[in-house]
Amino acid sequence: MKKLICIALCVAIAACCTLSLAAKDDKMETDPYAVPQVKNAPIALLYEETTDTVLFSREADKTNPPASMTKVMTATLVLEYDPELKGTMVVPEEAMSKENCSWLDMDHLEVGEEVSVWDLMNYLLIASGNEAATTLAIYVAGDIPTFVDMMNKKAAELGMTSTHYVDPHGLSSVPQLITANDMLKLCRYAMKNDTFRKIVSTREGSIPASNKRSEAFCFRNSNSVLDPLGNRFYDTGFSDDIIGIKTGYIPDSGMNLSCAMQHGELRFYSVVMKGKGMFLEGEPCYTHCLDTATLMRYARTFARFGYGEGELVEQAKSGLKCLDVAADRDVYILYQDNKQPDYTVTYVSDIASAKKGDTVGTITLRDEFGNVRTAELIAAKDASVQAWIIYSAAGLIIAIAAVCIALGKRSRAK
């Protein structure tokens, strides 16, 4: 995959030299809290999963060839067919045909090579091996057309209504198309699988010696945001938080990257498509990685606010009574950590007479993206007299008792 991108980059750079000066500030937004500019990719999306929040969206329903991001669907079907990846496959001639493997890295699989499905999956998702995609498709379905039918059926099942597949590797352009919103659906589904998640977060792998080779060959992850290799433009300082998932490039698609980041309790997904090659401070760079880094840097300015189902929201007070109230469902929003979360609590009944389980009010949370999230407030237990009143009464009784005892002792002393 990296070889193909490099070839395309050389061509793109010739057309993009005039962008050099304008691009110097692409590495980092001056204000990390500002809405990201995302200067290069015409298609871009940023989403946070635990709060179901879209933070940034540009042409997210516009179709574009997925290129090697296709391999996320291929891997998904392999894992559903062989969850433990315990099989072995012989690389077929079809995998090395021009149609299915129009380019090869210097180190690659060989026709007739016996390779474990585990190693094929690592080569597929880390190095983006096209020959692995075809081999795995035949392993699962017996032939490419049947596997492609499975891909489109799965896409429909996931609600990917604007997606159409024609191959398992992504070398085709039209009519192989996807949108950023559809790619997000696929990423979220694929990342639920522990094995998939483990592989796409890996920075390097290898194909061991086999019946066709005397030595192993190694490869690196094609996602430079996850594996910057010391490159100053991709070295964000938070690459350890990047947990996948897949790059993609063919000339018709531009440079694509779907990416996932775990930031504390938050999980962000980004999709950028149709990026280009350009100069940045006199050096060539990949804009799909730059734009992804920009989106994820912005994502890291956010925190989560809200309450889980059954979690105590507050202790409400009415007259002499108090009541612990809890949310009846999960209710969360994102807010930037240099601001305060926006929420209101409203009571719709007299809490003084509330019993455990009664609905007594609502909590409403609002974020800067226009989302309004609400939950009902439930009495966590029966309303009771406020503790300070009980403690005050007890203290008063003790004080009176002490005075009485003292007076009694004085009276007897006389």
Secondary structure, DSSP 8 states (H G I E B T S, - for coil): -HHHHHHHHHHHHHHHGGGTTTTGGGSS-SSTTS-----S-SEEEEEETTTTEEEEEESTT--B--GGGGHHHHHHHHHHHSTT---EEE--GGGGSTTT-S---SS---TT-EEEHHHHHHHHHHS--HHHHHHHHHHHHSSHHHHHHHHHHHHHHTT-TT-B-S-SSS---TT-BB-HHHHHHHHHHHTTSHHHHHHHT-SEEEE--BTTBSS-EEEE-S-TTT--TT-TTT--S-GGGEEEEEEEEETTTEEEEEEEEEETTEEEEEEEEEE-EEEETTEEEEHHHHHHHHHHHHHTTEEEEEE-TT-EEEEEEETTEEEEEEESS-EEEEEETTS--EEEEEE-S-GGG--TT-EEEEEEEE-TTS-EEEEEEEESS--EE-HHHHHHHHHHHHHHHHHHHHHHHHHHH-
